[in-house]
Amino acid sequence: MADIPSPLISVVFTSYNHQKYLKQAVDSILNQTFKDFEFIIIDDCSTDGSRSILEAYQNIPNVRITFLEKNTGSYVKASHYGALQATGKYLLFAQCDDFAENTQLSYLSEKALSYQDTVGVVFSKSNMINDKGEFLGDDYTLRNKSFREKCAADVFLDGKQMRSFLSYACVIPNLSAALIKKDLYFEAGGLPEKYAMAADWAFWLSLSEMTNFYYVTQPLNNFRQHNATIRSKTKIDNQLLEIFTLFTEHIKTYNITGKSRNEMLTGFGNIWFTYFLEAPRSVAASAIKFISKISAKNKFMSYFLLKGALKKIGFIINK
């Protein structure tokens, strides 16, 4: 009996208590114009009726659904559980509160195959939508000048360039926007479980040391902003602590020195100042306390916080 060929793409879809958005998210994958994919759905012990919605999809041939009997406590763990079941060459991690354009897999896979010898991650611009599905803008317009200039058209990004961009922002705003070589996912150790909010940021940074990226200007992913996202539920000082930790650990792990090290530390200063500008006064106060603790332990860090803040101010004036 001949072996059944593996699909090109494994879509790993994690579901947890987003019944309101779930059908739209699942249907957006099933309605893709590209058909060579398997659809692995992991429901992380939802308690809101999500299971009854997913059960309606169980008999679709390329769909495999696992209902976990105990909540893992982390989308990272649920995503990794799904990745372990994947048989495709590429992974796309879809999330239950986002939804895809029906050409997403077609666009991303076309670029992935065209650059398969040099590129490990293909990602696209994301539209940002609110809880009602209304368009809020796109993530590209929020990026700094250097990213917007480089990525004004579809473009190849080498790993060093990508690390530079990631030093100032998580320029792949969510997992649902990217197609990843499965072998690289496992070689990088997967999504790090130690981070509650910034696991994907740490993961992209690790991959920037291992592979190149390709950016697609077509918005293929719809990234929902609402008050039940992980970021919205994580205190700003904890968010900053995660980002600071992943930056400093990345520097140590990959022995980043010289200009690149300074750029990452300056980038953190830039990120901190962005949070400072956006946060309400009471929340900003907790961020200042956090920064004071860091600076007390590492006086050298104070220089980069100031440098990053000044860089951000220059960006605001000149953008």
N, C-alpha and C positions, 0 to 999 in steps of 0.2 A: 504494500500500500504506500503510495507516494506521501511524503511529508506535506503537511499543510503549510504554505508559506506564511511567514510572519508579516504582520502589517508594517507599514513604514512608520506609523506614529501610534504611540500609546497615549491616549488622553486620560490623565488621572484626575478625577473629580472628587473633591472632598465636600461633604455635606454635614452641616451641623446647625440646626435650629434657625434656618432661614427659609421657612416654609413659604413666606410671602414672595420670594424671588426665585424659588427653586425650579418651577416648571419652565420659566423663561430661560433660565441658565442651562438646563438639560436640553431643551429643544434647540437652543442655539448651537449646540454641538452636534446633535443628531441631524440638523438641517444643513450641515456643511456641504458645499459643492464638491469638496474632496472626500473620497469615500474609503481610502485605504488606511483605516485606523480602527483600533479597538478602543472601547469606552469602558474604563474601569472606575466604578463609582464606589466610594467608601463613605458610608454614613456612620458618623462618629457617635452613635447612640443618641440620636436626636430625640427630644421629648415634646416636640411641638406639632406633630402630625406629618413631618417630612417623610417618614417611612411609608405612609400610605400613598403619598404622591409617587415615590420611587418604585413602589411595587408594580405600578402600571407599566413600567418599562422592562420588567424582568425577562420577557419572552422575545425581546429584540435580539437578533443573532449576534451582533458585535458588542453587546452590552453585558458586562459582568458586575453584579452588585454584591457588596459585602455589607451586612448590617452588624456593626460591632456591638457586642453585648455590654461593654463597659467603655465609657468615654476615656479617650487617651489624654485629654486635657490640653491638647496642642494640635493645631492644623499641621505642624511640622511632622509629628509622629504619624498622623493619618495619611499625609502625603507620601511619606516614606513607605508605609505599609502598602500603599497602592503601587509605588514604583517597583517594589520587590516582585509584584505580579506581572509587570510589563514585559511584553515580548517584542515590542517594536524597536526600531533603531533610534527613534527620537521620542522624547517625552514632552508633553505639554500639561502643565498643572492648571486645571480649571477650578474655579472657586464658585460656590453656590450663590453668592450675592452679585456676581458679575455676569456678563453675557458677551458672546462673541458675535462679530459680523459673520455672515455665512460663507465668506471667502477667506476667513482667517487661515485655515489649514492649507488652503491652496496657495496663497501668497507666501506664507512662511516656508512651506516645504519646497516651493520652487527655488527660493533663494538658498535654502539649506543644501539642496542637491547641486545647485550651480557652484557652490563654494564648499562642497563637502570635504575637500582635502585641506582646507585652511580655516574654516569657521566652525565653531562648536555651538554657538548660540545665535539665533536670529530672533530679533524682537522688533516690535512695532510701536508706533505712537498709540497712546490710549486716550479715548474720550473719557471724561469724568462726568458722571451723572449723579443725580441725587436719589433719595429713596423712592421718588415717584417716577424715575426713569428720565427726568428732564436733563437736558444737556447743560453742563456748567462751564465747559471749556475743554482744553486738552492739556496733557502734561508737557508737551513740547514748549508751549508758550511760557511755562514757568521756569524753564532751564536758563542757565547763564548764557552770556553772549557767545562764548567759545563753543558750547554745545550746539546752539542754534545755527551758528555759521557752518560748523562741520556737518551737521545733520539736516541741512535744508533740503537735501535730496537723498534718496536711498544711497547708503554708503557703507563700505567696509571699514571696520574699526579694529586696529590691532590691539592686543591685550594691554600694552602700556598706555595707549590713548584711553582705553576704557577705564583702566585704574585711575587715571587722572580725572575723568569725568565723575567716577564714583567717589572720589575724594571730596566732592562738593555737594553731591546729591545722589540719591538712589534713582538713577536715570532709567531703570526698568521698574516702574512704580509698583507692579505686582506680578506674581508668577503667571497669571493668565495671559500675559502679553508675549511670552517667549517660548520658542521651540529649542530644546536642548538635546544634544547627543546623549543618549542614555549612558554610554560608557563613561563619559566625562562626569555625569552626575555622580556615579558611584566612585570614580577615581578621586573626586573632590570630597568624598565623605558624605555626600548628600547635604540636606539643609541642617545646619547645626541646631540641636535641640535646646541648647543653653539660652537661646534668645527668644523672648516672647513676641517681640515686635519687629526686630530687624534681622531675622534669620535669612531672609532673601538677600538683603544687602550684603551680609557677610558671605553668603554663597556666591554672589556675583563677583565680589572682590577675589575670592579664591579662584574662580574660573578665569578671571583676568590674568592670572599668573600662569594659566595652563593653555589658553586658547585665544582665538580672535572672535570678534562679534560682527554681526551685520545688522544695520538699522533700516527699517522700512517706514517710510513717511506716511503710508496709508494707515489711518486709524482703524485697527482691526479688533480692538478690545474695548469693552465698556466697563470702566472701573467705578464701582458704586461707592459714594461717600454717604455714610449715615452714622448714627450715634452708637451703633453696635459693632463697629469695626474694632479690631485689636488696638489700633493706634488711638482711636477716640476714647478707649477705656483705660489706656495706660497713662499714668501721670507723666507730665513733661520731664520731670527730673529723672524718672526711670527710663524714659526714652533716650535722654541725653547720656545717661550712664551706659546704656546698651551700645549706643553709637560710639562713645568714647572707648569702651572696652573692645569692640570689634575692630576699631581702627588700630589701637595700640597692640592688640594681639596679632593683627595681620602684619604689622610692621615687624614684630618680633619673629613670627613664624617664617616669614619669607625674607628676613634679614634686609628689610628696606632701609636704605641709607641715603645720605646726601640730599640732593634736590627732591627726589621722590618722597623721602620721609618728611621733609619740611612741607611739601605740598599737602600731604595727608593731614598733618597736624594743623596747618593753616586752614585746610578745608573744614576741620572740625570747628575751628573758631568761627568760620563763616556760617556753618550750620547752627551753632549755638546762637549767633546773632540773629539769624533768621527766626529761630524759635522765640527769641527775646522780643522781636518786633511783632510777631503774630500773637503772642500769648497775652491773656488778660493780666492785669497788674499783679493780682494775687498769685497767679501761677508763675509769672516771671520771677517773683521774689524767691520761690523755691528753687528755680533754676540758678539764680545768683548764689544761693547757699551752696548748691552743688558745685558750681564753678569755683567757688572759694575753697572748697575742700580739695579739689584737684590742684589748684594753684599752690595751696599750702604744702602739698606733698611734692609738687614738681614745679619749682619756680620757672624752669625753662618753658613750661607749658604756657605760662602767663603771656609770654612773648607771642606765641602763636595764636592765642585767643585774641589778643589785641590786633595782630596782623590780619587775622581772618575777619574780624569785625570791620577793620578799616577797608579791607578788600570788598566786603559786602556793601559798605557805604558808597564806595566808588562805583560799584555795579549799579546801585540804585540811582545814583546821580547820572550815570552815563548810559543806562540801558535805553 
